[in-house]
Amino acid sequence: GKIIMDFEGTQPWGYHSMNCTPAGMDGGMFVTLTQHMNFEGLVNDGAWMATELKLPKGTWTNPDNEMVATATSWALLLPAYGVFQ
């Protein structure tokens, strides 16, 4: 199987610190998979390797400006992956 998370339609990045980088989105997905699927606490790449993230350029999930603030990216990342769980 394969999990595809498509963030098409996500809002543009904004002038706040809740934007996220693609690497942050990857990390958030890995944590989500670990907490959702691996209840015994053992972490592996099995579920992650079957995951594809579609992060449109210019959105809060993949800003197209390297000066965008990302200090509190968990504020948007947690609800985005919470829906998945």
Gaussian input, Z-matrix of N, CA and C with variables (Angstrom, degrees):
# hf/3-21g

backbone

0 1
 N
 C     1     B1
 C     2     B2     1     A1
 N     3     B3     2     A2     1     D1
 C     4     B4     3     A3     2     D2
 C     5     B5     4     A4     3     D3
 N     6     B6     5     A5     4     D4
 C     7     B7     6     A6     5     D5
 C     8     B8     7     A7     6     D6
 N     9     B9     8     A8     7     D7
 C    10    B10     9     A9     8     D8
 C    11    B11    10    A10     9     D9
 N    12    B12    11    A11    10    D10
 C    13    B13    12    A12    11    D11
 C    14    B14    13    A13    12    D12
 N    15    B15    14    A14    13    D13
 C    16    B16    15    A15    14    D14
 C    17    B17    16    A16    15    D15
 N    18    B18    17    A17    16    D16
 C    19    B19    18    A18    17    D17
 C    20    B20    19    A19    18    D18
 N    21    B21    20    A20    19    D19
 C    22    B22    21    A21    20    D20
 C    23    B23    22    A22    21    D21
 N    24    B24    23    A23    22    D22
 C    25    B25    24    A24    23    D23
 C    26    B26    25    A25    24    D24
 N    27    B27    26    A26    25    D25
 C    28    B28    27    A27    26    D26
 C    29    B29    28    A28    27    D27
 N    30    B30    29    A29    28    D28
 C    31    B31    30    A30    29    D29
 C    32    B32    31    A31    30    D30
 N    33    B33    32    A32    31    D31
 C    34    B34    33    A33    32    D32
 C    35    B35    34    A34    33    D33
 N    36    B36    35    A35    34    D34
 C    37    B37    36    A36    35    D35
 C    38    B38    37    A37    36    D36
 N    39    B39    38    A38    37    D37
 C    40    B40    39    A39    38    D38
 C    41    B41    40    A40    39    D39
 N    42    B42    41    A41    40    D40
 C    43    B43    42    A42    41    D41
 C    44    B44    43    A43    42    D42
 N    45    B45    44    A44    43    D43
 C    46    B46    45    A45    44    D44
 C    47    B47    46    A46    45    D45
 N    48    B48    47    A47    46    D46
 C    49    B49    48    A48    47    D47
 C    50    B50    49    A49    48    D48
 N    51    B51    50    A50    49    D49
 C    52    B52    51    A51    50    D50
 C    53    B53    52    A52    51    D51
 N    54    B54    53    A53    52    D52
 C    55    B55    54    A54    53    D53
 C    56    B56    55    A55    54    D54
 N    57    B57    56    A56    55    D55
 C    58    B58    57    A57    56    D56
 C    59    B59    58    A58    57    D57
 N    60    B60    59    A59    58    D58
 C    61    B61    60    A60    59    D59
 C    62    B62    61    A61    60    D60
 N    63    B63    62    A62    61    D61
 C    64    B64    63    A63    62    D62
 C    65    B65    64    A64    63    D63
 N    66    B66    65    A65    64    D64
 C    67    B67    66    A66    65    D65
 C    68    B68    67    A67    66    D66
 N    69    B69    68    A68    67    D67
 C    70    B70    69    A69    68    D68
 C    71    B71    70    A70    69    D69
 N    72    B72    71    A71    70    D70
 C    73    B73    72    A72    71    D71
 C    74    B74    73    A73    72    D72
 N    75    B75    74    A74    73    D73
 C    76    B76    75    A75    74    D74
 C    77    B77    76    A76    75    D75
 N    78    B78    77    A77    76    D76
 C    79    B79    78    A78    77    D77
 C    80    B80    79    A79    78    D78
 N    81    B81    80    A80    79    D79
 C    82    B82    81    A81    80    D80
 C    83    B83    82    A82    81    D81
 N    84    B84    83    A83    82    D82
 C    85    B85    84    A84    83    D83
 C    86    B86    85    A85    84    D84
 N    87    B87    86    A86    85    D85
 C    88    B88    87    A87    86    D86
 C    89    B89    88    A88    87    D87
 N    90    B90    89    A89    88    D88
 C    91    B91    90    A90    89    D89
 C    92    B92    91    A91    90    D90
 N    93    B93    92    A92    91    D91
 C    94    B94    93    A93    92    D92
 C    95    B95    94    A94    93    D93
 N    96    B96    95    A95    94    D94
 C    97    B97    96    A96    95    D95
 C    98    B98    97    A97    96    D96
 N    99    B99    98    A98    97    D97
 C   100   B100    99    A99    98    D98
 C   101   B101   100   A100    99    D99
 N   102   B102   101   A101   100   D100
 C   103   B103   102   A102   101   D101
 C   104   B104   103   A103   102   D102
 N   105   B105   104   A104   103   D103
 C   106   B106   105   A105   104   D104
 C   107   B107   106   A106   105   D105
 N   108   B108   107   A107   106   D106
 C   109   B109   108   A108   107   D107
 C   110   B110   109   A109   108   D108
 N   111   B111   110   A110   109   D109
 C   112   B112   111   A111   110   D110
 C   113   B113   112   A112   111   D111
 N   114   B114   113   A113   112   D112
 C   115   B115   114   A114   113   D113
 C   116   B116   115   A115   114   D114
 N   117   B117   116   A116   115   D115
 C   118   B118   117   A117   116   D116
 C   119   B119   118   A118   117   D117
 N   120   B120   119   A119   118   D118
 C   121   B121   120   A120   119   D119
 C   122   B122   121   A121   120   D120
 N   123   B123   122   A122   121   D121
 C   124   B124   123   A123   122   D122
 C   125   B125   124   A124   123   D123
 N   126   B126   125   A125   124   D124
 C   127   B127   126   A126   125   D125
 C   128   B128   127   A127   126   D126
 N   129   B129   128   A128   127   D127
 C   130   B130   129   A129   128   D128
 C   131   B131   130   A130   129   D129
 N   132   B132   131   A131   130   D130
 C   133   B133   132   A132   131   D131
 C   134   B134   133   A133   132   D132
 N   135   B135   134   A134   133   D133
 C   136   B136   135   A135   134   D134
 C   137   B137   136   A136   135   D135
 N   138   B138   137   A137   136   D136
 C   139   B139   138   A138   137   D137
 C   140   B140   139   A139   138   D138
 N   141   B141   140   A140   139   D139
 C   142   B142   141   A141   140   D140
 C   143   B143   142   A142   141   D141
 N   144   B144   143   A143   142   D142
 C   145   B145   144   A144   143   D143
 C   146   B146   145   A145   144   D144
 N   147   B147   146   A146   145   D145
 C   148   B148   147   A147   146   D146
 C   149   B149   148   A148   147   D147
 N   150   B150   149   A149   148   D148
 C   151   B151   150   A150   149   D149
 C   152   B152   151   A151   150   D150
 N   153   B153   152   A152   151   D151
 C   154   B154   153   A153   152   D152
 C   155   B155   154   A154   153   D153
 N   156   B156   155   A155   154   D154
 C   157   B157   156   A156   155   D155
 C   158   B158   157   A157   156   D156
 N   159   B159   158   A158   157   D157
 C   160   B160   159   A159   158   D158
 C   161   B161   160   A160   159   D159
 N   162   B162   161   A161   160   D160
 C   163   B163   162   A162   161   D161
 C   164   B164   163   A163   162   D162
 N   165   B165   164   A164   163   D163
 C   166   B166   165   A165   164   D164
 C   167   B167   166   A166   165   D165
 N   168   B168   167   A167   166   D166
 C   169   B169   168   A168   167   D167
 C   170   B170   169   A169   168   D168
 N   171   B171   170   A170   169   D169
 C   172   B172   171   A171   170   D170
 C   173   B173   172   A172   171   D171
 N   174   B174   173   A173   172   D172
 C   175   B175   174   A174   173   D173
 C   176   B176   175   A175   174   D174
 N   177   B177   176   A176   175   D175
 C   178   B178   177   A177   176   D176
 C   179   B179   178   A178   177   D177
 N   180   B180   179   A179   178   D178
 C   181   B181   180   A180   179   D179
 C   182   B182   181   A181   180   D180
 N   183   B183   182   A182   181   D181
 C   184   B184   183   A183   182   D182
 C   185   B185   184   A184   183   D183
 N   186   B186   185   A185   184   D184
 C   187   B187   186   A186   185   D185
 C   188   B188   187   A187   186   D186
 N   189   B189   188   A188   187   D187
 C   190   B190   189   A189   188   D188
 C   191   B191   190   A190   189   D189
 N   192   B192   191   A191   190   D190
 C   193   B193   192   A192   191   D191
 C   194   B194   193   A193   192   D192
 N   195   B195   194   A194   193   D193
 C   196   B196   195   A195   194   D194
 C   197   B197   196   A196   195   D195
 N   198   B198   197   A197   196   D196
 C   199   B199   198   A198   197   D197
 C   200   B200   199   A199   198   D198
 N   201   B201   200   A200   199   D199
 C   202   B202   201   A201   200   D200
 C   203   B203   202   A202   201   D201
 N   204   B204   203   A203   202   D202
 C   205   B205   204   A204   203   D203
 C   206   B206   205   A205   204   D204
 N   207   B207   206   A206   205   D205
 C   208   B208   207   A207   206   D206
 C   209   B209   208   A208   207   D207
 N   210   B210   209   A209   208   D208
 C   211   B211   210   A210   209   D209
 C   212   B212   211   A211   210   D210
 N   213   B213   212   A212   211   D211
 C   214   B214   213   A213   212   D212
 C   215   B215   214   A214   213   D213
 N   216   B216   215   A215   214   D214
 C   217   B217   216   A216   215   D215
 C   218   B218   217   A217   216   D216
 N   219   B219   218   A218   217   D217
 C   220   B220   219   A219   218   D218
 C   221   B221   220   A220   219   D219
 N   222   B222   221   A221   220   D220
 C   223   B223   222   A222   221   D221
 C   224   B224   223   A223   222   D222
 N   225   B225   224   A224   223   D223
 C   226   B226   225   A225   224   D224
 C   227   B227   226   A226   225   D225
 N   228   B228   227   A227   226   D226
 C   229   B229   228   A228   227   D227
 C   230   B230   229   A229   228   D228
 N   231   B231   230   A230   229   D229
 C   232   B232   231   A231   230   D230
 C   233   B233   232   A232   231   D231
 N   234   B234   233   A233   232   D232
 C   235   B235   234   A234   233   D233
 C   236   B236   235   A235   234   D234
 N   237   B237   236   A236   235   D235
 C   238   B238   237   A237   236   D236
 C   239   B239   238   A238   237   D237
 N   240   B240   239   A239   238   D238
 C   241   B241   240   A240   239   D239
 C   242   B242   241   A241   240   D240
 N   243   B243   242   A242   241   D241
 C   244   B244   243   A243   242   D242
 C   245   B245   244   A244   243   D243
 N   246   B246   245   A245   244   D244
 C   247   B247   246   A246   245   D245
 C   248   B248   247   A247   246   D246
 N   249   B249   248   A248   247   D247
 C   250   B250   249   A249   248   D248
 C   251   B251   250   A250   249   D249
 N   252   B252   251   A251   250   D250
 C   253   B253   252   A252   251   D251
 C   254   B254   253   A253   252   D252

   B1=1.4242
   B2=1.5177
   B3=1.3067
   B4=1.4513
   B5=1.5200
   B6=1.3158
   B7=1.4624
   B8=1.5168
   B9=1.3201
   B10=1.4682
   B11=1.5165
   B12=1.3216
   B13=1.4628
   B14=1.5289
   B15=1.3199
   B16=1.4578
   B17=1.5289
   B18=1.3084
   B19=1.4594
   B20=1.5316
   B21=1.3168
   B22=1.4633
   B23=1.5243
   B24=1.3016
   B25=1.4520
   B26=1.5121
   B27=1.3373
   B28=1.4600
   B29=1.5272
   B30=1.3096
   B31=1.4674
   B32=1.5340
   B33=1.3351
   B34=1.4621
   B35=1.5226
   B36=1.3294
   B37=1.4653
   B38=1.5176
   B39=1.3217
   B40=1.4540
   B41=1.5088
   B42=1.3189
   B43=1.4636
   B44=1.5240
   B45=1.3267
   B46=1.4586
   B47=1.5264
   B48=1.3032
   B49=1.4651
   B50=1.5320
   B51=1.3272
   B52=1.4599
   B53=1.5260
   B54=1.3164
   B55=1.4579
   B56=1.5242
   B57=1.3284
   B58=1.4533
   B59=1.5286
   B60=1.3043
   B61=1.4640
   B62=1.5319
   B63=1.3299
   B64=1.4670
   B65=1.5367
   B66=1.3293
   B67=1.4691
   B68=1.5231
   B69=1.3236
   B70=1.4601
   B71=1.5181
   B72=1.3226
   B73=1.4589
   B74=1.5277
   B75=1.3295
   B76=1.4628
   B77=1.5277
   B78=1.3322
   B79=1.4616
   B80=1.5139
   B81=1.3261
   B82=1.4580
   B83=1.5146
   B84=1.3237
   B85=1.4658
   B86=1.5207
   B87=1.3333
   B88=1.4609
   B89=1.5316
   B90=1.3273
   B91=1.4686
   B92=1.5300
   B93=1.3243
   B94=1.4658
   B95=1.5168
   B96=1.3245
   B97=1.4652
   B98=1.5255
   B99=1.3251
   B100=1.4616
   B101=1.5215
   B102=1.3165
   B103=1.4589
   B104=1.5265
   B105=1.3034
   B106=1.4613
   B107=1.5295
   B108=1.3236
   B109=1.4571
   B110=1.5260
   B111=1.3229
   B112=1.4622
   B113=1.5193
   B114=1.3038
   B115=1.4589
   B116=1.5162
   B117=1.3269
   B118=1.4567
   B119=1.5266
   B120=1.3268
   B121=1.4638
   B122=1.5072
   B123=1.3292
   B124=1.4566
   B125=1.5237
   B126=1.3007
   B127=1.4583
   B128=1.5238
   B129=1.3204
   B130=1.4606
   B131=1.5219
   B132=1.3071
   B133=1.4652
   B134=1.5211
   B135=1.3106
   B136=1.4582
   B137=1.5156
   B138=1.3203
   B139=1.4650
   B140=1.5215
   B141=1.3361
   B142=1.4668
   B143=1.5284
   B144=1.3293
   B145=1.4675
   B146=1.5231
   B147=1.3106
   B148=1.4660
   B149=1.5258
   B150=1.3274
   B151=1.4621
   B152=1.5153
   B153=1.3178
   B154=1.4652
   B155=1.5293
   B156=1.3231
   B157=1.4594
   B158=1.5208
   B159=1.3023
   B160=1.4674
   B161=1.5260
   B162=1.3268
   B163=1.4620
   B164=1.5255
   B165=1.3264
   B166=1.4629
   B167=1.5284
   B168=1.2984
   B169=1.4618
   B170=1.5317
   B171=1.3225
   B172=1.4577
   B173=1.5183
   B174=1.3407
   B175=1.4566
   B176=1.5254
   B177=1.3331
   B178=1.4660
   B179=1.5263
   B180=1.3417
   B181=1.4615
   B182=1.5213
   B183=1.3232
   B184=1.4655
   B185=1.5332
   B186=1.3338
   B187=1.4624
   B188=1.5321
   B189=1.3234
   B190=1.4606
   B191=1.5285
   B192=1.3243
   B193=1.4590
   B194=1.5205
   B195=1.3159
   B196=1.4717
   B197=1.5232
   B198=1.3178
   B199=1.4638
   B200=1.5375
   B201=1.3157
   B202=1.4645
   B203=1.5348
   B204=1.3195
   B205=1.4617
   B206=1.5304
   B207=1.3394
   B208=1.4652
   B209=1.5320
   B210=1.3267
   B211=1.4669
   B212=1.5285
   B213=1.3186
   B214=1.4686
   B215=1.5258
   B216=1.3195
   B217=1.4666
   B218=1.5283
   B219=1.3369
   B220=1.4599
   B221=1.5318
   B222=1.3183
   B223=1.4650
   B224=1.5270
   B225=1.3156
   B226=1.4676
   B227=1.5272
   B228=1.3220
   B229=1.4548
   B230=1.5289
   B231=1.3180
   B232=1.4705
   B233=1.5327
   B234=1.3432
   B235=1.4640
   B236=1.5289
   B237=1.3324
   B238=1.4596
   B239=1.5214
   B240=1.3182
   B241=1.4630
   B242=1.5212
   B243=1.3068
   B244=1.4649
   B245=1.5176
   B246=1.3197
   B247=1.4651
   B248=1.5260
   B249=1.3186
   B250=1.4640
   B251=1.5301
   B252=1.3282
   B253=1.4567
   B254=1.5091
   A1=111.51
   A2=115.58
   A3=122.08
   A4=109.09
   A5=116.02
   A6=122.22
   A7=107.34
   A8=116.87
   A9=121.09
   A10=107.78
   A11=115.70
   A12=121.64
   A13=106.84
   A14=116.26
   A15=122.05
   A16=109.18
   A17=116.48
   A18=121.71
   A19=111.70
   A20=117.08
   A21=121.39
   A22=108.74
   A23=117.59
   A24=122.01
   A25=113.23
   A26=116.52
   A27=120.59
   A28=109.55
   A29=116.16
   A30=121.54
   A31=111.54
   A32=117.72
   A33=120.73
   A34=111.05
   A35=116.02
   A36=119.24
   A37=108.07
   A38=115.38
   A39=119.75
   A40=112.44
   A41=114.91
   A42=121.81
   A43=109.39
   A44=114.74
   A45=123.90
   A46=106.58
   A47=117.73
   A48=120.17
   A49=113.14
   A50=117.74
   A51=120.80
   A52=113.28
   A53=117.79
   A54=121.39
   A55=108.33
   A56=117.22
   A57=120.25
   A58=110.07
   A59=116.42
   A60=121.29
   A61=109.04
   A62=117.91
   A63=119.16
   A64=112.20
   A65=117.45
   A66=120.08
   A67=110.83
   A68=117.29
   A69=120.98
   A70=111.56
   A71=116.65
   A72=120.70
   A73=109.86
   A74=117.49
   A75=121.34
   A76=110.34
   A77=116.06
   A78=120.69
   A79=112.41
   A80=116.23
   A81=120.29
   A82=112.31
   A83=116.09
   A84=120.11
   A85=110.31
   A86=117.15
   A87=120.35
   A88=110.93
   A89=116.66
   A90=120.60
   A91=110.20
   A92=117.02
   A93=121.09
   A94=110.98
   A95=116.89
   A96=120.35
   A97=110.98
   A98=116.17
   A99=120.54
   A100=110.93
   A101=116.94
   A102=120.59
   A103=112.44
   A104=117.05
   A105=120.71
   A106=112.51
   A107=117.25
   A108=120.68
   A109=114.45
   A110=117.91
   A111=120.96
   A112=110.05
   A113=116.58
   A114=121.15
   A115=113.64
   A116=118.04
   A117=119.63
   A118=112.42
   A119=117.29
   A120=121.17
   A121=114.75
   A122=117.96
   A123=120.24
   A124=109.31
   A125=116.28
   A126=121.25
   A127=109.33
   A128=116.98
   A129=120.57
   A130=109.23
   A131=116.17
   A132=121.37
   A133=113.49
   A134=118.97
   A135=121.36
   A136=113.86
   A137=117.63
   A138=120.67
   A139=110.97
   A140=115.86
   A141=119.80
   A142=111.86
   A143=116.66
   A144=120.40
   A145=111.58
   A146=118.02
   A147=121.82
   A148=111.49
   A149=116.88
   A150=121.87
   A151=110.83
   A152=115.46
   A153=121.15
   A154=108.03
   A155=115.80
   A156=121.02
   A157=109.22
   A158=116.37
   A159=121.52
   A160=106.80
   A161=115.52
   A162=122.68
   A163=109.06
   A164=117.83
   A165=120.49
   A166=112.66
   A167=116.28
   A168=122.71
   A169=109.89
   A170=115.66
   A171=121.05
   A172=114.61
   A173=117.12
   A174=120.40
   A175=109.64
   A176=117.42
   A177=119.38
   A178=111.07
   A179=118.25
   A180=121.96
   A181=112.78
   A182=117.84
   A183=122.61
   A184=108.88
   A185=117.76
   A186=120.57
   A187=112.03
   A188=116.03
   A189=120.64
   A190=112.04
   A191=116.63
   A192=122.39
   A193=107.32
   A194=117.10
   A195=119.88
   A196=113.69
   A197=118.40
   A198=121.96
   A199=112.67
   A200=117.72
   A201=122.28
   A202=109.99
   A203=116.58
   A204=121.54
   A205=109.97
   A206=115.89
   A207=121.18
   A208=111.80
   A209=117.85
   A210=121.76
   A211=113.40
   A212=118.26
   A213=120.36
   A214=110.66
   A215=115.88
   A216=120.33
   A217=112.77
   A218=118.45
   A219=120.50
   A220=111.58
   A221=117.77
   A222=120.44
   A223=111.97
   A224=118.78
   A225=122.03
   A226=111.76
   A227=115.90
   A228=120.70
   A229=112.07
   A230=117.90
   A231=120.93
   A232=113.08
   A233=119.05
   A234=117.60
   A235=112.78
   A236=117.20
   A237=120.12
   A238=110.85
   A239=117.52
   A240=120.84
   A241=112.30
   A242=118.31
   A243=121.06
   A244=111.50
   A245=116.41
   A246=121.17
   A247=109.76
   A248=115.77
   A249=121.23
   A250=111.29
   A251=115.91
   A252=119.54
   A253=111.49
   D1=174.41
   D2=-179.57
   D3=-148.32
   D4=142.31
   D5=175.00
   D6=-108.58
   D7=123.30
   D8=175.68
   D9=-116.80
   D10=119.21
   D11=176.27
   D12=-106.76
   D13=110.77
   D14=-176.64
   D15=-106.38
   D16=116.08
   D17=-179.56
   D18=-98.04
   D19=24.68
   D20=174.93
   D21=-60.54
   D22=134.01
   D23=-177.37
   D24=93.97
   D25=-0.82
   D26=177.32
   D27=-66.44
   D28=147.20
   D29=-178.46
   D30=-61.76
   D31=152.97
   D32=175.44
   D33=-63.85
   D34=158.00
   D35=176.08
   D36=-61.98
   D37=154.26
   D38=-176.50
   D39=-129.33
   D40=173.11
   D41=178.90
   D42=-85.32
   D43=66.09
   D44=177.29
   D45=-151.23
   D46=175.85
   D47=-175.18
   D48=-97.33
   D49=15.42
   D50=-176.16
   D51=-101.38
   D52=15.88
   D53=173.91
   D54=-76.02
   D55=163.54
   D56=-178.39
   D57=-136.55
   D58=148.59
   D59=176.51
   D60=-89.53
   D61=161.36
   D62=175.32
   D63=-57.29
   D64=-37.18
   D65=177.78
   D66=-64.15
   D67=-38.25
   D68=176.42
   D69=-65.74
   D70=-38.37
   D71=177.67
   D72=-65.89
   D73=-40.06
   D74=175.72
   D75=-59.39
   D76=-48.52
   D77=179.82
   D78=-61.17
   D79=-41.76
   D80=177.98
   D81=-62.79
   D82=-38.81
   D83=178.35
   D84=-67.47
   D85=-40.93
   D86=178.91
   D87=-62.39
   D88=-43.76
   D89=177.84
   D90=-63.27
   D91=-42.19
   D92=178.74
   D93=-60.48
   D94=-46.67
   D95=179.20
   D96=-62.80
   D97=-41.30
   D98=-179.91
   D99=-61.95
   D100=-45.94
   D101=-177.33
   D102=-75.66
   D103=-28.76
   D104=-175.53
   D105=-87.27
   D106=-37.36
   D107=-172.01
   D108=-108.21
   D109=-24.76
   D110=-173.67
   D111=-110.27
   D112=73.18
   D113=-174.12
   D114=-66.49
   D115=-22.87
   D116=-178.75
   D117=-80.48
   D118=-3.66
   D119=175.67
   D120=90.92
   D121=-1.02
   D122=178.28
   D123=-85.75
   D124=127.03
   D125=-177.11
   D126=-103.23
   D127=134.10
   D128=173.29
   D129=-147.40
   D130=172.63
   D131=-176.74
   D132=-89.02
   D133=2.83
   D134=-174.52
   D135=-53.78
   D136=-56.61
   D137=-179.06
   D138=-70.06
   D139=-34.96
   D140=-177.92
   D141=-63.70
   D142=-36.95
   D143=-178.08
   D144=-68.07
   D145=-20.11
   D146=178.08
   D147=-98.84
   D148=20.79
   D149=-177.23
   D150=-113.58
   D151=138.13
   D152=174.86
   D153=-129.09
   D154=126.93
   D155=176.70
   D156=-106.16
   D157=129.71
   D158=174.87
   D159=-107.67
   D160=107.78
   D161=-174.78
   D162=-117.56
   D163=98.00
   D164=-176.98
   D165=-60.96
   D166=136.09
   D167=178.38
   D168=-63.10
   D169=138.24
   D170=177.78
   D171=92.09
   D172=-0.48
   D173=179.16
   D174=-99.61
   D175=175.83
   D176=179.19
   D177=-67.13
   D178=-17.40
   D179=178.07
   D180=-85.05
   D181=-14.11
   D182=-177.56
   D183=-159.53
   D184=70.55
   D185=-176.59
   D186=-60.49
   D187=145.79
   D188=179.02
   D189=-100.04
   D190=17.85
   D191=178.36
   D192=-128.83
   D193=118.85
   D194=-176.35
   D195=-69.29
   D196=-9.17
   D197=179.56
   D198=-94.07
   D199=3.87
   D200=-178.96
   D201=-66.43
   D202=138.01
   D203=178.54
   D204=-76.75
   D205=136.63
   D206=-179.92
   D207=-134.33
   D208=21.76
   D209=-172.95
   D210=-63.17
   D211=-33.51
   D212=-179.30
   D213=-121.27
   D214=47.76
   D215=-177.32
   D216=-62.33
   D217=-22.62
   D218=178.84
   D219=-62.73
   D220=-22.60
   D221=-178.53
   D222=-61.08
   D223=-34.46
   D224=176.71
   D225=-100.46
   D226=-30.39
   D227=-177.48
   D228=-66.08
   D229=-42.85
   D230=-179.45
   D231=-60.45
   D232=-49.21
   D233=177.90
   D234=-64.95
   D235=-33.04
   D236=179.85
   D237=-62.60
   D238=-43.08
   D239=179.27
   D240=-87.11
   D241=-18.68
   D242=175.56
   D243=-63.59
   D244=-34.84
   D245=177.37
   D246=-63.54
   D247=-37.79
   D248=178.70
   D249=-60.42
   D250=-43.16
   D251=-177.67
   D252=-69.28

